[in-house]
């Protein structure tokens, strides 16, 4: 199920489908060949950057193929809006990536998103058991006092065989 996250200026909305499409494009482009975790991250963040640029929104992330001068801010990737790059009025999307890590390390990155006041929080991770990892992260959301009812999460899962799969969750 997709949700739209309208930005304050009323321009085209950021959507889960748009985020998923950008990440799926990366997966198709890179699948079948060996890439390091860093190469996967850079490719995904570049495609997300292109997506946000197409919507006219601001991006904070590590330098990538789209912009070699950009800077990271709090999370691996942020889509924001505001009157200037330094004056952030609202964070629309916050993204964290964790590749080939045990659950405890994925959890450490994920906890950054749980406390985020972003409209959409996206956790990209690799796991041999994506269902178990996803369920563990959802359990964290549901018991956390830092996350409030209505907070939206998108789990982007890579198991190394089936490409990316996606699970959307809204805190109850």
Protein Blocks (a to p, Z undefined) as FASTA:
>chain_A
ZZddddfkopacddfklmmmmmmmmmmmmgoiacdfklmmmmmmmmmmmmmmmnopacdd
dddfklmkbccehiabdcdddfbfklcfbdfbdcdddehiafklmmmmmmmmmmpccfbd
cdddddfblmlmmmmmmmmmmmpmkbcghiacdddddehlnopaddddddZZ
